[in-house]
Amino acid sequence: MLKGLGSSAFAQFILVLQHILLVPFFLEAWGADGYGRWLALSAFISYLSLLDLGGQAYIANLLAIKHAEKDWKEFSKVLSEGVSLFLFVGTAALIVFLGGMWVFSIYPTPGLGRTLESWEVWVLVLLGFQLLFLQIPCGVYGSVYRATGLYARGTMLGNLIRGLGILISLILLVAKVSAVVFAVGVVLVSLLTAVVLIRDSRRVIPVCRELSIEWSSFKQGFRHFNGSLYFWLMALAQTVKNQGVLLVAAYFLPPALVAVLTTHRTLSNLSGYIGVLFQGPALPELSFLWAEKRMDDLKRISFLGIRIVVFLTGASAIFVWLLTPQIYQGWTRGELQISYVLLGILLVQAVLAAGWQTACWGVIAVNRHQSVAFAFLGNSITTILLALWFAPQWGIEGIAFAGILADLFFGFLLYPYLAADFLEVSSIKIFGQILWAMMGIVPLGVVAYICFRLFAGWSGIGAYCLFSMLIVYPLFVFVAGKDETARCISFAKSLLIK
């Protein structure tokens, strides 16, 4: 878990670095207009990632269970079926996509009122090939690292190649190559990723050598669609929710308020991301425990995950709340004003989500996620309907309130019952873990209040950081438990020695 957490955090650092570092080079190479058109094409292509159809998550869970059961024959069969299925699906989708690009290079594209320019067609074709033929099948194949306890190794391999990709991108942009040449570079980095992934996995995971990509595996792979589509439904519901809320805001409110909502969501996501950071390395461990029928350990780790994620999310939410007034004006160049009500709603929503989403990690890890998927869908639809109702009267704060109401009903009040049924415990036990962690957040809130009553601005933030560091360890022990904290410290020391 700790190795996986470290590699996952490093992956996000590289991702943030990529988004921040490359922007000025894009602008220098292509200008604002050229960069904007590249972003538009990239955004369009990104929707094709939904053709993953939830396969990566579903296949990864199945492989993890077969690995824990040491059923290597079934492991290789599931891997062959998964890779064959999504390689053939990606290839078929790519053929259809190429046909669409040919049509829109001749006839006006809906929404644009013109035909696509030749360079736009080439960029879309190259990026479509990279996503459909390389990224999606490799994503399914790459789940073998997660499924065999090598999550950290697989993630760090990806980090190294992604870092090389940033370097290649910088070289191409400094040379001011065209968007088409840059897209070729993106494809070459993906090809390199596939080669490294295949060679390394076959060396460290011997069962990968038994992979067979053939028509019979493709046909048999359809048996996995029933389970994977529920993961796809979850991803679709989340996408619809995020984009739908922005569309509602754009319809009822001025563009400046849409920007306010977007920037405040970005800030609140800094705390909400804590759960995402832990989820990647946690899911395979939960799959292993369930497959090995170690239910007591599964319950213990599930409860521990809830408490730690809620506590860290709450602690980071307090820091975001204190930091925002100091950076928001400079970040938005004075064009936007802070809404403390909006920020407060979004941060509370992030803390609540840390509890109810983490509670069902075990359910997701063993592919019993059908009810979770429908809850996601209900949450998404309810959020948009309530946003349509609240937006005309209460603006962006009403839209945010719609989100937290939907989360309360379809998440906070429902997920603990689904988790309790899976873990065979009382739902009160699940709610108790969330409440326990929230009690650990309260002292940090008190310290923040006192510091900003005595100091102002950056002095208050500095005082809060100093005093919170003095109490965060005993609070973590209170939340995680003395024995669990000792285990974490012991393992961390062993890593440092190695």
C-alpha positions in Angstrom: 0.0 0.0 0.0 2.7 2.5 1.0 4.8 1.7 -2.1 1.7 2.0 -4.3 0.7 5.3 -2.6 4.2 6.8 -3.2 4.2 5.8 -6.9 0.7 7.1 -7.4 1.6 10.4 -5.8 4.6 10.7 -8.0 2.5 9.9 -11.1 0.2 12.8 -10.2 3.1 15.1 -9.7 4.4 14.3 -13.2 0.9 14.8 -14.6 0.6 18.2 -12.9 4.1 19.1 -14.1 3.1 18.2 -17.6 0.1 20.4 -17.6 1.9 23.4 -16.1 5.3 23.1 -17.8 4.2 22.6 -21.4 1.7 25.4 -21.6 4.2 28.3 -22.2 6.0 26.1 -24.8 2.7 25.3 -26.6 1.9 29.1 -26.7 5.4 29.9 -28.0 5.2 27.3 -30.7 1.7 27.7 -32.0 0.2 30.8 -30.4 -3.0 31.0 -28.4 -5.2 30.2 -31.3 -3.2 27.1 -32.4 -2.9 25.8 -28.8 -6.7 26.3 -28.3 -7.4 24.3 -31.4 -5.1 21.5 -30.2 -6.9 21.5 -26.9 -10.3 21.2 -28.6 -9.1 18.3 -30.8 -7.6 16.5 -27.7 -10.8 17.1 -25.7 -12.8 15.5 -28.5 -10.5 12.5 -28.6 -10.6 12.0 -24.9 -14.3 11.0 -25.0 -13.3 8.0 -27.0 -11.7 6.7 -23.8 -15.2 5.7 -22.7 -14.8 2.8 -25.2 -12.8 1.2 -22.5 -16.3 0.1 -21.4 -15.0 -0.5 -17.9 -12.9 -3.4 -19.0 -9.7 -2.3 -17.3 -11.2 -2.2 -13.8 -13.2 -5.3 -14.2 -10.4 -7.4 -15.7 -8.0 -6.2 -13.1 -10.2 -7.3 -10.3 -10.7 -10.7 -11.9 -7.0 -11.2 -12.4 -6.2 -10.2 -8.8 -8.7 -12.8 -7.6 -7.2 -15.5 -9.8 -3.7 -14.5 -8.7 -4.7 -14.8 -5.0 -6.2 -18.2 -5.7 -3.1 -19.2 -7.7 -5.3 -20.3 -10.5 -2.7 -19.5 -13.3 -4.6 -21.3 -16.0 -7.7 -19.2 -15.5 -5.5 -16.1 -15.0 -3.9 -16.5 -18.5 -7.3 -17.2 -20.0 -8.9 -14.1 -18.5 -5.9 -12.0 -19.6 -6.0 -13.4 -23.2 -9.8 -12.8 -23.4 -9.6 -9.3 -22.0 -6.7 -8.1 -24.2 -8.2 -9.8 -27.4 -11.6 -8.4 -26.7 -10.5 -4.8 -26.3 -7.9 -4.9 -29.0 -10.5 -6.1 -31.5 -13.1 -3.6 -30.2 -10.5 -0.8 -30.4 -9.6 -1.8 -33.9 -13.2 -1.9 -35.1 -13.9 1.5 -33.4 -10.8 2.9 -35.1 -12.0 1.8 -38.6 -15.4 3.5 -37.9 -13.6 6.6 -36.7 -11.4 6.7 -39.8 -14.5 6.5 -41.9 -16.0 9.5 -39.9 -12.9 11.5 -40.5 -13.0 10.9 -44.2 -16.7 12.0 -44.3 -16.0 15.2 -42.3 -13.1 16.1 -44.5 -15.6 16.2 -47.4 -18.8 17.4 -45.8 -19.3 20.0 -43.1 -18.8 18.8 -39.5 -21.9 19.2 -37.2 -21.3 22.1 -34.8 -18.5 23.6 -36.9 -20.3 24.4 -40.1 -17.2 23.6 -42.2 -15.1 20.6 -43.3 -12.2 19.5 -41.2 -8.8 20.9 -42.4 -6.3 18.3 -43.5 -4.0 18.9 -40.5 -7.0 18.5 -38.2 -7.9 15.2 -39.8 -4.3 13.9 -39.4 -4.1 15.0 -35.8 -7.5 13.3 -35.0 -6.4 10.1 -36.8 -3.1 9.9 -35.0 -4.6 10.6 -31.6 -7.5 8.2 -32.3 -5.0 5.4 -33.3 -3.0 6.1 -30.1 -6.0 5.8 -27.9 -8.1 3.0 -29.5 -5.3 0.7 -30.8 -2.6 1.3 -28.1 -3.8 2.9 -24.9 -7.0 1.0 -24.2 -5.7 -2.5 -25.0 -2.4 -1.7 -23.1 -4.4 -0.4 -20.2 -6.2 -3.8 -19.9 -2.9 -5.7 -20.3 -1.1 -3.4 -17.8 -3.6 -4.3 -15.1 -1.4 -7.5 -14.6 0.9 -5.3 -12.4 -2.0 -4.3 -10.2 -3.3 -7.9 -10.1 0.0 -9.5 -9.0 1.0 -7.1 -6.2 3.3 -5.1 -8.5 1.2 -1.9 -8.6 4.2 0.3 -7.6 6.4 -1.2 -10.3 3.9 -0.8 -13.0 3.1 2.8 -12.0 6.8 3.8 -11.8 7.4 2.3 -15.3 4.6 4.5 -16.5 6.1 7.5 -14.6 9.5 7.0 -16.3 8.0 6.8 -19.8 5.7 9.8 -19.1 8.7 11.8 -18.0 10.5 10.8 -21.2 7.3 11.9 -23.1 7.5 15.3 -21.4 11.1 15.7 -22.5 10.2 14.7 -26.1 7.3 17.1 -26.1 9.6 19.9 -24.9 12.1 19.2 -27.7 9.3 19.1 -30.4 7.8 22.4 -29.1 11.1 24.2 -28.9 11.7 23.1 -32.5 8.2 24.6 -33.3 7.0 21.5 -35.2 3.5 21.4 -36.5 0.6 19.8 -34.6 0.7 16.8 -36.9 4.4 16.1 -36.1 3.7 16.6 -32.4 0.9 14.0 -32.7 3.3 11.6 -34.3 5.5 12.1 -31.2 2.5 11.2 -29.0 2.0 8.0 -30.9 5.7 7.1 -30.7 5.7 7.5 -26.9 2.7 5.2 -26.7 4.4 2.6 -28.9 7.4 2.8 -26.6 5.1 2.3 -23.6 3.6 -0.8 -25.2 7.1 -2.3 -25.9 8.4 -1.6 -22.4 5.2 -2.9 -20.8 5.2 -6.2 -22.7 9.0 -6.9 -22.3 9.0 -6.1 -18.6 5.8 -7.9 -17.7 6.9 -11.1 -19.4 10.2 -10.9 -17.4 8.7 -10.4 -13.9 5.3 -12.0 -14.4 5.9 -15.4 -16.1 2.3 -16.1 -16.7 2.1 -13.2 -19.1 4.1 -15.3 -21.6 1.0 -17.4 -22.0 -1.0 -14.5 -23.5 -2.7 -15.4 -26.7 -4.5 -12.9 -28.9 -6.9 -14.8 -31.2 -10.4 -14.9 -32.5 -11.6 -17.6 -30.0 -10.4 -15.5 -27.1 -12.2 -12.5 -28.5 -15.5 -14.4 -28.7 -15.1 -15.8 -25.2 -14.2 -12.3 -23.9 -17.8 -11.2 -24.4 -18.7 -13.0 -21.2 -16.9 -10.2 -19.3 -19.0 -7.4 -20.9 -21.9 -7.9 -18.4 -19.6 -7.0 -15.4 -17.4 -4.4 -17.2 -20.4 -2.3 -18.4 -21.3 -1.5 -14.9 -17.9 0.1 -14.4 -18.5 1.9 -17.7 -21.8 3.1 -16.3 -20.0 4.5 -13.3 -17.5 6.4 -15.4 -20.2 7.6 -17.8 -22.4 8.8 -14.8 -19.4 10.7 -13.3 -18.6 12.3 -16.7 -22.3 13.3 -17.2 -22.5 14.7 -13.7 -19.3 16.8 -14.0 -20.1 18.2 -17.5 -23.8 18.4 -16.9 -23.4 20.8 -14.0 -21.2 23.1 -16.1 -23.8 23.0 -18.9 -26.5 24.0 -16.4 -24.3 26.8 -15.1 -23.5 28.0 -18.6 -27.3 28.0 -19.5 -28.5 30.0 -16.5 -25.5 32.1 -15.5 -23.0 34.5 -17.0 -19.7 33.1 -18.3 -17.8 34.7 -15.4 -19.8 32.7 -12.8 -19.2 29.5 -14.8 -15.5 30.3 -14.4 -15.9 30.9 -10.7 -17.6 27.5 -10.3 -14.9 25.8 -12.3 -12.0 27.3 -10.4 -13.6 26.6 -7.0 -14.2 23.0 -8.0 -10.5 22.8 -9.0 -9.5 24.0 -5.6 -11.8 21.6 -3.7 -10.5 18.7 -5.8 -7.1 19.2 -4.2 -8.6 17.7 -1.0 -11.0 15.4 -2.8 -8.0 13.8 -4.6 -6.8 12.1 -1.4 -9.2 9.2 -1.9 -8.1 8.8 -5.5 -4.5 8.6 -4.4 -5.2 5.7 -2.0 -7.8 3.9 -4.2 -5.4 2.6 -6.8 -3.0 0.7 -4.5 -5.8 -0.3 -2.1 -8.2 -2.2 -4.5 -5.9 -5.1 -5.4 -5.0 -5.6 -1.8 -8.8 -5.8 -1.0 -9.2 -8.3 -3.9 -6.5 -10.5 -2.5 -8.0 -10.5 1.0 -11.4 -11.4 -0.3 -10.1 -14.2 -2.6 -8.1 -15.7 0.3 -11.2 -15.6 2.5 -9.5 -13.4 5.1 -12.7 -11.5 6.0 -11.4 -10.2 9.3 -8.4 -8.6 7.6 -10.7 -7.3 4.9 -12.9 -5.6 7.4 -10.0 -4.2 9.3 -8.4 -2.7 6.2 -11.7 -1.4 4.9 -12.4 0.4 8.2 -8.8 1.7 8.4 -9.1 3.0 4.8 -12.3 4.9 5.6 -10.8 6.6 8.7 -7.5 7.6 7.1 -9.0 8.9 3.9 -11.7 10.9 5.7 -9.1 12.4 8.1 -6.6 13.3 5.5 -9.3 14.8 3.2 -10.6 16.9 6.1 -7.1 18.1 7.0 -6.4 19.1 3.4 -9.8 20.7 3.1 -9.0 23.0 6.1 -5.7 23.9 4.4 -7.4 24.7 1.1 -9.9 26.9 2.9 -7.1 28.9 4.5 -4.9 29.0 1.4 -7.6 30.1 -1.1 -7.9 33.8 -0.1 -4.1 34.2 -0.4 -3.8 32.7 -3.9 -7.2 33.1 -5.6 -6.8 36.7 -6.8 -3.3 36.1 -8.2 -4.3 32.8 -9.7 -7.3 34.3 -11.5 -5.4 37.6 -12.2 -8.1 39.5 -10.2 -10.8 38.7 -12.8 -12.8 36.5 -10.4 -14.1 36.9 -6.8 -14.1 34.2 -4.1 -17.4 32.7 -3.0 -16.8 31.4 0.5 -20.2 29.8 0.5 -19.5 27.9 -2.7 -16.0 26.8 -1.5 -17.4 25.7 1.8 -20.1 23.6 0.2 -17.6 21.9 -2.2 -15.1 21.2 0.6 -17.8 19.7 2.9 -18.9 17.6 -0.1 -15.3 16.4 -0.6 -15.0 15.3 3.1 -18.4 13.4 3.0 -17.4 11.8 -0.3 -14.2 10.6 1.3 -16.3 8.5 3.7 -19.1 7.1 1.5 -16.9 6.4 -1.6 -14.1 4.7 0.4 -16.7 2.5 2.2 -17.5 0.7 -1.0 -13.9 0.0 -2.2 -14.3 -3.6 -1.1 -17.5 -4.0 -3.1 -15.8 -2.6 -6.2 -12.6 -4.6 -5.7 -14.5 -8.0 -6.0 -16.8 -6.9 -8.9 -20.0 -6.7 -6.9 -20.5 -3.2 -8.0 -23.9 -3.4 -9.8 -25.7 -1.5 -7.0 -22.9 1.0 -6.7 -23.2 1.7 -10.5 -26.9 2.4 -10.3 -26.3 4.6 -7.2 -23.7 6.6 -9.3 -26.3 7.0 -12.0 -29.0 8.1 -9.6 -26.6 10.6 -8.1 -25.7 12.0 -11.5 -29.3 12.4 -12.7 -30.5 13.9 -9.4 -27.6 16.4 -9.3 -28.5 17.7 -12.7 -32.2 17.9 -12.0 -31.7 19.7 -8.7 -29.2 22.0 -10.4 -31.8 22.9 -13.0 -34.2 23.7 -10.2 -31.8 25.7 -7.9 -29.7 27.5 -10.5 -32.2 30.2 -11.5 -32.8 31.3 -7.9 -29.6 30.6 -6.0 -26.9 30.7 -8.8 -23.6 28.8 -8.4 -24.2 28.2 -4.7 -27.5 26.5 -5.6 -25.8 24.3 -8.1 -23.2 23.2 -5.6 -26.0 22.6 -3.0 -27.7 20.4 -5.5 -24.6 18.3 -5.7 -24.2 17.8 -2.0 -27.9 16.9 -1.6 -27.6 14.2 -4.3 -24.4 13.0 -2.6 -26.2 12.8 0.8 -29.0 10.6 -0.5 -27.3 8.4 -3.1 -23.9 8.3 -1.4 -23.6 9.1 2.3 -26.9 7.5 3.3 -26.8 4.6 0.8 -23.2 3.4 0.3 -22.6 2.5 3.9 -25.5 0.1 3.7 -24.1 -1.5 0.6 -20.7 -1.8 2.3 -22.2 -3.2 5.5 -24.0 -5.9 3.5 -20.8 -6.9 1.8 -18.7 -6.9 4.9 -21.5 -8.5 6.9 -21.5 -5.9 9.6 -24.0 -3.3 10.9 -24.3 -0.1 8.9 -23.9 1.7 12.2 -20.3 0.3 12.2 -19.6 2.0 8.9 -21.1 5.3 9.9 -19.1 5.0 13.2 -15.8 4.8 11.2 -16.7 8.0 9.3 -17.7 9.8 12.5 -14.5 8.6 14.3 -12.4 10.2 11.6 -14.3 13.4 11.6 -13.7 13.8 15.3 -10.0 13.8 14.5 -10.5 16.7 12.1 -12.2 19.0 14.7 -9.0 19.9 16.6 -7.3 20.9 13.4 -10.3 23.2 12.7 -10.0 24.7 16.2 -6.3 25.4 15.6 -7.0 27.0 12.3 -9.7 29.3 13.9 -7.3 30.4 16.7 -4.4 31.0 14.3 -6.5 33.3 12.1 -7.9 35.1 15.1 -4.4 36.0 16.2 -2.6 36.4 12.8 -3.6 37.4 9.3 -2.7 36.3 5.7 0.4 34.2 5.2 1.4 34.6 8.9 -1.9 32.8 9.9 -1.1 30.0 7.4 2.4 29.7 8.8 1.2 29.6 12.4 -1.4 27.0 11.4 1.2 24.8 9.7 3.5 25.0 12.7 0.9 24.2 15.4 -0.9 21.6 13.3 2.3 19.7 12.9 2.5 19.4 16.7 -0.8 17.7 17.0 -1.2 15.9 13.6 0.7 12.8 14.8 -1.4 12.1 17.9 -4.5 12.8 15.9 -3.5 10.3 13.3 -2.8 7.8 16.0 -6.3 8.5 17.4 -7.9 8.0 13.9 -5.8 5.1 12.6 -5.2 3.3 15.9 -2.0 2.7 17.8 -1.3 -0.7 16.3 -2.0 0.3 12.7 0.2 3.4 13.1 3.0 1.3 14.4 2.7 -1.1 11.4 2.9 1.8 9.0 6.0 3.3 10.7 7.7 -0.1 10.8 7.1 -0.7 7.2 8.2 2.8 6.2 11.4 2.3 8.1 12.1 -1.0 6.3 11.6 0.8 2.9 14.1 3.5 3.9 16.6 0.9 4.9 16.2 -0.9 1.6 
